[in-house]
Amino acid sequence: MMVLEPIAVAFTQLRANKMRSFLTVLGILIGVGSVMGVTSIGEGMRQRIVTEFEQMGGSSVIIVRPPSQWVLKDGRWVRRSWEEHLLVEDIKRFSEECKYLRSVIPLNAGNAQLKFQKAITTGDFWGVSADFSEAFAWPVEEGRFISPSDLYMWRKIAVIGNKLKEDLFGPESAVGKEIKINGQRFVIVGVMSEKRVFEEDWGNRILLPFTTAARRLIGNDYLDVFFIYSEGTPQVAAAVEEIRKVLRRYKEHGDEFDVVTADNQIQEVNRIFNIMKIVIGGIAFISLLVGGIGIMNIMLVSVTERTREIGIRKAVGARRGHIITQFLIESASLCLFGGVAGVLFGLSLGYGLSLLIARLTNEYFPSVISVQAMVIALVFSFSWGIIFGVYPAWKAAKLNPVDSLRYE
């Protein structure tokens, strides 16, 4: 009863002064709700990015790019006096000299105009290897994918995305049809299934043997990027060191090559979201501070309004500790009420923002709020009530019972 009675009194005070109580806990409600709502969207976005990385091989993938031809020097961009590139022979070097690697997926790219009879469209061509489909979890929907013999023979074959297939052939089958890519004839051997990565539709991609793309469309053996897969996540660090050694051995500027792991990218994403959480937390703290001051204010008013009640309780034997406990529990109950309302508001806000983003982007966008976050929010709200209730409780406890009974 010692705990339930003050809580009942607190809710009686809420009902007796509905508008004042609502305005008092509004700061707590907004602070907790806004943090949880925005954080839920941020966490949903973070999880989605991690999922997208998993579609590209997860934490075992290592991305290798050649040095940029432009560097920032003295505040302006200048062109390097040298160039170095990833070459076809580098695939063999990595495969033979790095024992922690599972596969090396090269990629070179460019823009293309596609023509079939009178239908004309544009897309991006990617020169890839035979392992690309499996590595990127992008299955063929119709026909077949690129084979090792296609790479060896520089065959003019193509596998197109589902969107290009609809643009050029409509409901008809595309397999076996001949199209022109940048004026050169290619035979379609397969159609890829639908796939989106980082909100980008891959349906307008044309996949070619990277040897064919290099020799027939690009005109050189340069490769834009290597997606290198280690034997597993524990071997990533050792694989990166092996890759760097190979680059130093065969490249004059091997240290300038960009070697990035998916884990590095995920850590960078987490760093950005942590900064976002700190900023949101700062804004929420100001809102909670205002709410806490409001709680203190209403409790001081409550002490003044209930001076005679306090005097009567002291006259019949209530000690200072009893009075302090009474007002601390009332203050904490007010904040806890604001915290519960804030959690519900945050859940609604996160869900509403999720629906809005999904409608604007035509993509599913999750809102993620953990039970742990809700528990922390409620515990923090309760603690905030204790902190801002200490002074009013102390002021109530030190009232003289005789003076209190005379108070009108």
N, C-alpha and C positions, 0 to 999 in steps of 0.2 A: 504493500500500500504506500510505503514511503516514496516509491518511484512513480507509481501510477497516479497518485493524487496530484502531484505537480504537473504531470503531463495533461491530466484532465483539466486542470486550471488553465494551462497554457492554451488548450483548444477552446476553452470557454472564452478566454480573452480574444482569441481570433474571431470567434463568432460574434462577440459583442461589438467589435470594431472591425468589420469586414474590410472596408475600403482602406483604413489605415494599415491593417495587417497585410493586405495585398500589396500595397505600395512599399511596405517595409521589406517583404521577402522578395520583391521584384528584382532587386539587384542580385540576390543569390540565384534566383531562377534564371535570369539572363546570363549570368556568368557561367553557371554550370551547363545550362542548355546550349549556349553558343559554342563552348569548348567541345562538348560531346558531339554536337551536330557537325561542326567543321572537321573535327578530328576523325569522325566516322567516315567522312568522304575522303580525307587524306589517307586513312588506313585502307579504305577500299581501293583507292588509286595505287597505293604502294603494293598491295597484294596482286592487283591486276598486272602491274609492271613486272613483278616477280614471275607471275604466270606466263607472261609473254616471253620472258627470258627462258623459261622452261621449254617453251615451244621451239626455241632456237638451240636447244642442247643443254640448258640448265647451267649449273655452276661448273661443269667440266669443260665448257667451251672457252677457247682462247682466240682472241681476234688480233690478227697481225696486219698492219697497214704500212705502206711505204711512207717515207718522210714527206711532209707537205712541201710543195715547191715555194711556198710563201711563208715568211716568218715576220714576226713583229719586232721591229728594231727602232729604237729612239721614237716610239710613239707612232710609227707608220709601217705599213706592210711593204716589204721588199722581197724580190725574187732571189732565191738562192743561186749561187754561181755554179751549182752542181745538181744533178738529178740521179736518183737511184730508184729502182723498181723491183717489185716482186715478179719473178719470171717462172716460166713453166718448169724449168729444171730445178727450181727451188722446192717443188713438190717432192721430187725424188730425194733431194738432200734431207729435208725434214723427216721423211718417212724412213730413210735408211739410218740416219745418225741420231735420231731421238727415240730412245727405247720406251719412253712413257706415253707416246702418242698412239691413239687408236686409229685416227684417220685425219686426212688433210683435205678440206673442201675449198677449192679455189673459186673465185667469182670475178668476172669482168662484166661491165655493163655499158649500155648506151641506149639512145633513143631510136625508135624504129617506126616506120610507116608500113602498115600491113595492107595488102590488097588482095581481095578474092573476087574475081569477075568485076562487077561494078561497085562492090562494097569496099570502102576504104575506112580505116581507122588507125589510131596511133597507140603505141604502148612502149614499154621498156623491155629491152632484151637483156637477159642474164646468161652469161656463159658459165655453165656449172659442170660438175663432174657427175658420175653415175651414182655416187653416194648421197647426193644432195637431198633427194626426196625423203629418204629414211632419216637422215640427220636432222632435217627441219620438220619432221612429222607432217609432211605435206603429201598425201597419197594421190595417186593417179585415179581419176574417176572413169576414164575411158581410154582404151589403148594401152600403151606401155610408156615407160620412162626411157631416158637416155642410157645406152649400154656402153661398156668399155670399148667395144669395137667401133661404135659411133665416134668416140673420142680419137681412137687410133687412126681411123680412116678420114677424119675431118668431114664426116657426112653432113650433108645439108638437110638435116631433119630438125623438127621443132616440136616442142610440147607447149601448148598454150594454156593460159588461164581460162576459167569458166566464163568470165565476162567477155573476153575477146571472142570466145567461141559463139556466144549469143549474138555479139555484134556482127560477126562475119557470116555465120551459118544458120542462125536461128535455131529451130528445133532439129535440123538435120544433123547427121553425124559429121564430125570434122576429120576423123581419122582417115588417112589415105588421100586427103585432098591436098592440092598444091596451092600454095600462096606465095606472094612476093613480099619479101622483107627487105626494105630499102632497095628495091629493084631487083633483088636476087631471088631465084626460085628455091623454095624449101618445101619439103613434104611433112605434113603433120602426122606424127605417130602417136600422140596422146593428148589428153585434156586433163588438167589438174582439177581437183576438187576445190570447193570454196574455202578461202582462208583469209583471215585478217590478222595483222600484227601491228600493235601500237596504233590502232584505229585506221591503218592503211590497208586498203583492199588489194590483195595480190592477184586479183582476177584479171588484171590487164598486163600480166607478165608473159613474156615469151622466153621459154627456157631452151637454150641451145647447148651443144657440146662446147666447152670453153675453148677447145682447139679450133673449132669452126668459127666461133665468134671472133677469136683473135686474128686468124689468118684471112677470113673472108669479109668480115664486117668492120673490124677495128683497124687492121693493117699492121699490128705489131704483137709481140708476145707478152706484153705487159699485163699483169693481173692486178685488179683493184684491191682485193682483200683476200686473206686466207682465214677460214674458220677451222681452227685446229682443235680436235677433240682429244683430251687426255684419257688415260685408262680409267680414271675416276676422279672424284673431287679431291681425295687425299693426295693424288699425284700431280695436281695442277701446278703447285709451286716448283716442283722438280722439272716438270715439262716446260714451264716458262724459262727456267734457267738454261735448259738444253736448247730451246729455240733461240735465246739470245746468243749463246755460244756459236750456233750455226750462222747466225746473221753476222757476227763479228768476223767469223772465219772467211766468209765469201763476199761480204759487202764492205766497201771502203768506209762507209758511214753507217755501219751496222747498229751502233748505239742510238742512232737517230730514228730507227724504225719504231713504230708505235705497237707495243705488245700489251694488250689489255685483257684481263679475264672478266668473265661475267660477274664474278664475285666483286671485282672492283667497281663495276657499273652499279651493282645492287647496293654496295656500300655508299656510293655517291648519291644514289636515290634516297637511301635512308638518311644520309646527312642533310639533304635538302628538306626532307619532311621533318626531321628533328628541329631544324631552324624554324620551319613553319610552326611547329608546335610551341616553340619558345615564344615566338611573336604572339601567337594566339593566347598562350598562357599569360603573357604580360598584359594583354588587353583584358582578359578575363579577371586577372588579379585586381585591376582597377575597379571593374564592375563589382567584384566580391567585396572589395574594401568599402565601396559606397554602400553595398548591402549590409556589411557588418556595422558600419556607422549608423545605418538606419535601425538595425536591431538594438544597438546600444541606446539610441534615442528613445525608441518605444519602451524599452525596459526602464529607462529613467523616468519617463512619463508614468509608467505603470507603478513605479515605486511611490511617486508623488500621489497618485490617485488612490493607492491602497495603504496610505500611512496609518490610518486607524486600524485596518485589518492587521497590519504588522504589529501595532501596539497591543492589540488584543491577544495575538498569538504569543507574544513575548510575556504578557501578563499571566497567561495560563501555563507557562513553563517552556515555551519554545526557546531553544538556544540559538546562538549566532550561526552555528553550523547548519541548523535546520533551515534558517532563513536563506543562507547562502545557497544551500542545495536547492531550495524551492525556486529561486530566481535563475540559477544556472540551468536547471532542467527546463524551465520555461523558455529561456533564451535559446538553448540547444534545440528544443522542440521546434521553435520558430524556424531556425536555420535548417533543421532536418526536413521540415515541411517544404521549405524552399528548394532544398536539394532534391527531394523526391519529385517535385513539380518540374525542376530543371532537367532531371534525367528523362522524364516523359517528354518534355519539350525538345530535348536533344535528340531523342529517338525519332520524334515526328519530324524535326528539322532535317536530320540526316536522311530519312526516308524520302521526304519531299524533294530535297536537293538531288537525291539519286534518281528519282523519277524525272525531274526537270532536265538533268544532264542526259539521261537516256533518251528523252524526247528530242532534245536538240541535236544529239549526235547519232540517233537511231542505233545505239549500241547499249547493251546491258551494262550498267554501272553499279557496283555493289556499295552498300552502306554497311560498315562493319563497326560494331560497338561490342567490346568484350564485357563479360560479366565482371571481370577484374576492374575495368574502368568505371563501371557503375558503382561497385562497392567502394572504390577509392573516392569517388565523387560524394557519396553519402557520408563516408567517414570524415572527409574534409569539411563538409557542410556542418556536421555535428560539432567538430572541433572548433570551427569558426564561431559557432554559437557560444561555446564555452569561453573562448578568448574574449569576445566582445560582451559577454555577460558578466565578466568578473567585476568590473567597476560598479555597475548597477547593483549587483548582488552584495558587494561589500558595503555600499552606501545604505542599502536596506537593512543590513545586519547591524550596523552601528547606530541605528536610530534609538533614541531613548524611549522606553515604553510609556513613561508618564507624559512626555511631550507629544508622543504619537496619539495617545488617547484624547488629548486636548485639541488635536488638529481638526479643523473644520473643512 
